[in-house]
Amino acid sequence: MTTDPDNNEELHSRPNKSQLKRDSQHLLDIGEDILKLKVEEVQALDLPAALEEAVSTALRIKSRSGLKRQRQYIGKLLRSMDSEHLEAQLRKIQHRHDTNTAQFKRLERWRDMLIDNDKATLGEVIDHFPDIDRQHVNQLIRTAHQEKQREKPPAAARKLFKYLSEMEESKSQ
């Protein structure tokens, strides 16, 4: 039995079956990521009409097996298009989500430390928001601290968090 070098080269030029499966799974994962987005975010993506229709159908399906079939169909549609641009858009949206989550956690941490009378955190907040109403913040901190000691619902803590969030929002604009 002889081996033809040209035939051997042909075998190595095409991707193997495992690589094709990994690529298909990657596209299915992209489809899953699209389905996890909010409706407004999906509409902001510039998806082909067929893919957009398939995604909207998948969001309406309640049956587990029907949803699985629809996910497979979305993966098939993704295989027939260039998904690099779509991946870049998804990464951008995910980065925005991660940034919002980190910002939210930082504001929560500041609120909790302010309620625990951490003066260093108060200085950090004032440095971060130079135009903050210090008197209002101190009043919210005192009220929240009293509510915490009396084991009352944390209304002032919520107001403090909301005020810090508004300050962050106005700073980013």
Secondary structure, DSSP 8 states (H G I E B T S, - for coil): ----HHHHHHHHHS--HHHHHHHHHHHHHHHHHHHHS-HHHHHHS---HHHHHHHHHHHH---HHHHHHHHHHHHHHHHTS--HHHHHHHHHHHHHHHHHHHHHHHHHHHHHHHHTT-HHHHHHHHHH-TT--HHHHHHHHHHHHHHHHTT---HHHHHHHHHHHHHHHHHH-
